[in-house]
């Protein structure tokens, strides 16, 4: 009998996504694993139990986790879930480790080897395992769909016999994965799109999608990209110049979408109440960073609120709003990473703690928190 993989049904935060798809079950079977999917795990992602069974998995219950060598999750396991895992089990999920030391200690105490998928390094080899990118891509798309549904006018320009409807003006702040997809989606819907970012490399990408780039392009701007490809904090002087330019630009927009997140920090404040006040009544703003405190002043996590006459959309778990697509991509990220932990020869689990992907993502192992960013020692 091969090692057992358990796919959990998510219990926290009304999470509709699931950590496996029929495709990835087929792949895991081919890798030599037995697979048990908790009953109803894929239901909210439009994957009935029968679809998993067709690919050779067994449909089980939460108690099956006790014999699993690998547990696949979307969100970090709760204390109750952890109590049902066997020591030494490999647990893959989005662990949200920043500021959650107690939860990390609990995973260490349970003796599991927990991996935070969101810490996957942004290197070529790991692109297909990058959950931040796969989920942000869909969040960027969904942000535009959510904005369009709250916006009480049409997005594209329409020339009709009864007159012309002007195109909506959409401004995207932050041209990372989510921002670029938001630009592309707003363009497909026929909006006039502009965007801003503190990374010089973003200018070209924004232009290639047919949007106008808005930024103060001084010397500091030209030097502003960190090695990891994330934006780095800018000086107060630069921020003031950029804020003035943005404030002037926002006043002309119908829809603003903010996507700025720096891992492990509170989200930077990009849009103030003053800026919202300058927008036309009935404008819409979407805050994709609301889970980390938000980019928009007045945004409320999990709600659509009116701030200074602007509808501010603060949905949580935006990728989960299109769970049927998000789960398929997330599941593929997981199985691709899991494959690196399997010996091709023996078709058994073979965890190499020297692998750079393992070093970057492993939070707990052997009863301890091992990740250097979260209190673990740097010794291998």
C-alpha positions as CSV (number, residue, x, y, z in Angstrom):
1,X,0.0,0.0,0.0
2,X,1.3,3.5,-1.0
3,X,1.4,6.5,1.2
4,X,-1.9,8.1,1.9
5,X,-3.0,11.6,0.9
6,X,-5.9,13.2,2.7
7,X,-7.8,16.1,1.1
8,X,-9.6,18.0,3.8
9,X,-13.0,19.8,3.6
10,X,-12.3,23.4,4.6
11,X,-14.0,24.4,7.9
12,X,-12.8,27.9,8.5
13,X,-14.0,31.3,7.1
14,X,-16.7,29.8,4.8
15,X,-13.8,28.8,2.5
16,X,-15.3,27.5,-0.7
17,X,-12.0,26.3,-2.3
18,X,-10.6,22.8,-2.2
19,X,-7.0,21.6,-2.3
20,X,-7.5,18.9,-5.0
21,X,-9.2,18.5,-8.4
22,X,-10.1,15.4,-10.3
23,X,-7.0,16.0,-12.4
24,X,-4.6,16.3,-9.4
25,X,-6.2,13.1,-7.9
26,X,-5.3,11.3,-11.1
27,X,-1.8,12.7,-10.9
28,X,-1.3,11.7,-7.2
29,X,-2.5,8.2,-8.0
30,X,0.1,8.0,-10.8
31,X,2.7,9.1,-8.3
32,X,1.9,6.0,-6.3
33,X,-0.3,7.5,-3.5
34,X,-3.7,6.4,-2.2
35,X,-6.0,9.3,-2.0
36,X,-8.9,10.0,0.4
37,X,-11.1,13.1,-0.2
38,X,-13.3,14.2,2.7
39,X,-17.0,14.0,1.7
40,X,-18.2,17.3,0.2
41,X,-14.8,18.9,0.1
42,X,-15.2,20.0,-3.5
43,X,-18.9,20.8,-3.4
44,X,-18.5,24.6,-3.3
45,X,-16.0,24.4,-6.1
46,X,-18.5,22.5,-8.3
47,X,-16.6,19.2,-7.9
48,X,-19.0,16.5,-6.6
49,X,-17.5,13.5,-4.7
50,X,-18.2,11.2,-7.6
51,X,-15.8,13.2,-9.8
52,X,-13.0,12.5,-7.3
53,X,-14.1,8.8,-7.1
54,X,-13.9,8.4,-10.9
55,X,-10.2,9.3,-10.7
56,X,-9.6,6.6,-8.1
57,X,-9.9,8.4,-4.8
58,X,-11.9,7.2,-1.9
59,X,-14.5,9.5,-0.3
60,X,-14.0,9.5,3.5
61,X,-14.5,11.6,6.6
62,X,-12.4,13.8,8.8
63,X,-11.2,10.8,10.8
64,X,-9.3,9.5,7.8
65,X,-6.8,12.3,8.4
66,X,-5.4,10.2,11.3
67,X,-3.7,7.8,8.9
68,X,-2.6,10.3,6.2
69,X,1.1,10.9,5.4
70,X,0.2,14.0,3.5
71,X,-2.7,16.4,4.2
72,X,-3.7,18.9,1.5
73,X,-5.5,22.1,2.7
74,X,-6.5,25.5,1.5
75,X,-6.2,27.2,4.9
76,X,-4.0,26.5,7.9
77,X,-5.4,23.6,10.0
78,X,-7.3,24.5,13.1
79,X,-6.4,23.1,16.5
80,X,-9.2,20.5,16.2
81,X,-7.9,19.4,12.8
82,X,-4.4,19.2,14.0
83,X,-5.4,16.9,16.9
84,X,-6.5,14.4,14.2
85,X,-3.2,14.4,12.2
86,X,-0.5,11.9,12.9
87,X,3.0,13.2,13.9
88,X,5.3,13.4,10.9
89,X,2.5,14.2,8.4
90,X,3.3,16.7,5.7
91,X,0.7,19.4,5.6
92,X,0.5,21.8,2.6
93,X,-1.7,24.9,2.6
94,X,-1.8,28.7,2.7
95,X,-0.6,29.1,6.3
96,X,-0.8,32.9,6.8
97,X,2.2,32.7,9.2
98,X,2.9,36.4,9.8
99,X,1.8,37.4,13.3
100,X,0.3,34.0,14.0
101,X,3.1,32.6,16.2
102,X,0.7,30.7,18.4
103,X,-0.8,28.8,15.5
104,X,2.8,27.9,14.3
105,X,3.7,26.6,17.8
106,X,0.5,24.5,17.7
107,X,1.6,22.9,14.3
108,X,5.1,22.3,15.7
109,X,3.6,20.7,18.9
110,X,1.4,18.4,16.7
111,X,4.7,17.2,15.1
112,X,3.6,17.9,11.6
113,X,5.9,19.2,8.8
114,X,3.8,22.2,7.7
115,X,4.6,24.1,4.5
116,X,3.3,27.6,3.7
117,X,2.6,27.6,0.0
118,X,2.6,31.5,-0.1
119,X,6.3,31.5,0.8
120,X,7.2,29.8,-2.4
121,X,10.2,31.6,-3.9
122,X,9.6,33.5,-7.1
123,X,12.0,31.5,-9.2
124,X,11.5,29.9,-12.6
125,X,11.5,26.4,-11.2
126,X,8.7,27.2,-8.8
127,X,6.4,29.2,-11.1
128,X,3.9,26.4,-11.4
129,X,3.7,26.1,-7.6
130,X,3.2,29.8,-7.0
131,X,-0.2,30.0,-5.2
132,X,0.1,33.8,-4.7
133,X,0.2,34.3,-8.5
134,X,-2.5,31.7,-9.4
135,X,-4.9,33.1,-6.8
136,X,-4.1,36.8,-7.3
137,X,-4.6,36.4,-11.1
138,X,-8.2,35.3,-10.4
139,X,-8.7,38.0,-7.7
140,X,-7.6,40.6,-10.2
141,X,-10.2,39.4,-12.7
142,X,-13.0,39.1,-10.1
143,X,-12.2,42.6,-8.8
144,X,-13.2,44.1,-12.1
145,X,-16.4,41.9,-12.3
146,X,-17.3,43.0,-8.8
147,X,-16.7,46.6,-9.7
148,X,-18.8,46.4,-12.9
149,X,-21.7,44.8,-11.0
150,X,-21.7,47.7,-8.4
151,X,-21.2,50.4,-11.0
152,X,-24.5,51.7,-12.3
153,X,-23.4,52.5,-15.8
154,X,-22.1,50.4,-18.7
155,X,-18.3,49.8,-18.9
156,X,-17.7,50.0,-22.7
157,X,-18.4,53.0,-24.9
158,X,-21.7,52.4,-26.8
159,X,-22.7,54.4,-29.8
160,X,-26.5,54.0,-30.2
161,X,-29.2,55.7,-32.1
162,X,-30.4,57.1,-28.8
163,X,-27.0,58.6,-28.0
164,X,-23.5,57.7,-26.8
165,X,-22.6,56.0,-23.6
166,X,-19.1,57.0,-22.6
167,X,-16.6,54.3,-21.6
168,X,-15.9,53.9,-17.9
169,X,-12.5,55.1,-16.7
170,X,-10.7,52.5,-14.6
171,X,-7.5,53.1,-12.6
172,X,-5.6,50.1,-11.2
173,X,-3.1,50.8,-8.4
174,X,-0.4,48.1,-8.2
175,X,0.6,46.3,-11.4
176,X,1.6,42.9,-9.9
177,X,-0.2,39.7,-10.9
178,X,-3.6,40.9,-9.7
179,X,-3.2,44.4,-11.1
180,X,-2.2,43.2,-14.6
181,X,-5.2,40.8,-14.8
182,X,-7.5,43.6,-13.6
183,X,-6.1,45.9,-16.4
184,X,-6.6,43.1,-19.0
185,X,-10.1,42.4,-17.8
186,X,-11.2,46.0,-17.6
187,X,-9.8,46.5,-21.2
188,X,-11.8,43.4,-22.4
189,X,-14.9,45.1,-21.0
190,X,-14.2,48.2,-23.0
191,X,-13.1,50.6,-20.2
192,X,-10.4,53.2,-20.6
193,X,-7.7,52.0,-18.3
194,X,-4.7,53.6,-16.5
195,X,-2.5,52.1,-13.8
196,X,0.4,52.9,-11.5
197,X,3.1,51.0,-9.7
198,X,6.4,51.8,-7.9
199,X,8.3,49.3,-9.9
200,X,9.9,50.7,-13.1
201,X,9.5,47.3,-14.8
202,X,5.7,47.6,-14.5
203,X,5.6,50.5,-17.0
204,X,6.2,48.3,-20.0
205,X,3.8,45.6,-18.8
206,X,1.0,48.2,-18.3
207,X,1.6,49.7,-21.7
208,X,1.6,46.3,-23.4
209,X,-1.9,45.7,-22.1
210,X,-3.1,49.0,-23.6
211,X,-3.3,51.0,-20.4
212,X,-1.7,54.3,-19.6
213,X,1.0,54.4,-17.0
214,X,0.7,57.1,-14.2
215,X,3.8,57.7,-12.0
216,X,6.3,60.2,-10.9
217,X,9.3,58.9,-12.9
218,X,12.3,60.4,-11.0
219,X,15.6,58.9,-10.1
220,X,14.3,57.2,-7.0
221,X,11.6,55.6,-9.1
222,X,14.1,54.2,-11.6
223,X,16.1,52.5,-8.7
224,X,13.0,51.1,-7.0
225,X,12.9,47.3,-7.5
226,X,14.0,44.8,-4.9
227,X,15.8,41.6,-5.7
228,X,12.7,39.4,-5.1
229,X,10.7,41.4,-7.6
230,X,8.4,42.8,-4.9
231,X,7.9,46.6,-4.5
232,X,10.0,48.2,-1.8
233,X,8.9,51.0,0.4
234,X,9.6,54.5,-1.1
235,X,10.9,57.6,0.6
236,X,8.4,60.1,2.2
237,X,9.3,62.7,-0.5
238,X,8.5,60.3,-3.3
239,X,5.3,59.2,-1.6
240,X,4.1,62.8,-1.3
241,X,4.8,63.6,-5.0
242,X,3.2,60.3,-6.1
243,X,0.2,61.0,-3.9
244,X,-0.4,64.4,-5.4
245,X,-0.3,63.0,-8.9
246,X,-2.6,60.1,-8.0
247,X,-5.1,62.4,-6.2
248,X,-5.4,64.5,-9.3
249,X,-5.8,61.5,-11.5
250,X,-8.3,59.7,-9.2
251,X,-10.7,62.6,-9.3
252,X,-11.3,61.9,-13.0
253,X,-11.9,58.1,-12.6
254,X,-15.1,56.1,-12.3
255,X,-13.6,52.9,-10.8
256,X,-10.4,52.5,-8.8
257,X,-8.9,49.1,-8.0
258,X,-6.1,48.8,-5.4
259,X,-3.9,45.7,-5.2
260,X,-0.9,46.7,-3.1
261,X,0.4,44.1,-0.7
262,X,3.9,43.7,0.8
263,X,4.2,40.2,2.4
264,X,4.2,40.3,6.2
265,X,3.3,44.0,6.5
266,X,0.2,46.0,6.9
267,X,-1.1,47.1,3.5
268,X,0.1,50.5,2.4
269,X,-2.6,53.3,2.5
270,X,-3.0,54.4,-1.1
271,X,-6.4,56.1,-1.3
272,X,-7.5,58.6,1.4
273,X,-11.0,59.8,2.2
274,X,-10.1,63.1,0.6
275,X,-9.3,61.3,-2.7
276,X,-12.6,59.5,-2.6
277,X,-14.4,62.8,-1.9
278,X,-12.9,64.1,-5.1
279,X,-14.4,61.3,-7.2
280,X,-17.8,61.6,-8.9
281,X,-20.7,60.4,-6.8
282,X,-21.6,56.8,-7.6
283,X,-18.0,55.9,-8.4
284,X,-16.7,52.5,-7.3
285,X,-13.4,51.5,-5.5
286,X,-12.3,47.9,-4.9
287,X,-9.8,47.1,-2.1
288,X,-8.0,43.8,-2.8
289,X,-5.8,44.3,0.3
290,X,-8.6,44.6,2.8
291,X,-7.4,41.4,4.7
292,X,-4.2,43.2,5.6
293,X,-5.8,46.4,6.7
294,X,-6.7,47.8,3.3
295,X,-5.3,50.3,0.8
296,X,-8.4,52.5,0.9
297,X,-9.4,54.6,3.9
298,X,-12.9,53.6,5.1
299,X,-12.9,50.1,3.4
300,X,-14.6,47.5,5.6
301,X,-13.4,43.9,5.4
302,X,-16.2,41.7,4.1
303,X,-18.5,44.5,3.1
304,X,-19.5,47.0,0.4
305,X,-19.8,50.4,2.1
306,X,-20.4,54.0,1.0
307,X,-17.5,56.3,1.8
308,X,-17.8,60.0,0.7
309,X,-20.3,59.0,-2.0
310,X,-18.1,56.2,-3.4
311,X,-19.0,52.5,-3.1
312,X,-16.0,50.8,-1.6
313,X,-15.9,47.1,-2.1
314,X,-14.0,45.1,0.5
315,X,-14.8,41.5,-0.2
316,X,-12.7,38.9,1.6
317,X,-11.1,35.9,-0.1
318,X,-11.8,37.3,-3.6
319,X,-10.3,34.3,-5.4
320,X,-12.8,32.2,-3.4
321,X,-15.5,34.2,-5.1
322,X,-14.7,32.2,-8.2
323,X,-13.8,29.0,-6.4
324,X,-14.5,26.6,-9.3
325,X,-11.6,28.2,-11.2
326,X,-9.4,29.1,-8.2
327,X,-9.5,25.5,-6.8
328,X,-8.3,24.0,-10.1
329,X,-5.3,26.3,-10.2
330,X,-4.5,25.9,-6.5
331,X,-4.7,22.1,-6.6
332,X,-2.2,22.1,-9.5
333,X,0.2,24.3,-7.5
334,X,0.0,21.8,-4.6
335,X,0.5,18.7,-6.7
336,X,3.4,20.2,-8.6
337,X,5.2,21.0,-5.3
338,X,4.3,17.6,-3.8
339,X,5.8,15.9,-6.8
340,X,9.2,17.4,-5.8
341,X,8.9,15.4,-2.5
342,X,8.4,12.0,-4.2
343,X,11.2,9.7,-5.2
344,X,10.8,8.8,-8.9
345,X,12.5,5.4,-8.3
346,X,10.6,4.1,-5.3
347,X,7.4,6.2,-5.7
348,X,7.6,7.0,-2.0
349,X,7.8,10.3,0.0
350,X,11.4,11.5,0.1
351,X,11.6,14.9,1.8
352,X,14.9,16.7,1.1
353,X,15.3,19.5,3.7
354,X,18.2,20.9,1.7
355,X,16.0,21.7,-1.3
356,X,15.6,25.5,-1.7
357,X,11.8,25.2,-2.2
358,X,11.6,23.2,1.1
359,X,13.8,25.6,2.9
360,X,11.8,28.6,1.8
361,X,8.3,27.1,2.7
362,X,8.8,24.7,5.6
363,X,7.5,26.3,8.8
364,X,7.5,23.4,11.2
365,X,9.4,20.0,11.3
366,X,10.3,17.5,14.0
367,X,8.3,19.3,16.7
368,X,9.9,22.7,16.2
369,X,9.3,25.9,14.2
370,X,12.2,25.8,11.7
371,X,11.6,28.7,9.4
372,X,14.2,31.5,10.2
373,X,11.6,34.3,9.6
374,X,9.3,32.9,12.3
375,X,11.7,32.1,15.2
376,X,13.3,29.0,13.8
377,X,17.1,28.7,13.8
378,X,19.0,29.3,10.6
379,X,21.0,26.1,11.0
380,X,20.0,23.4,8.5
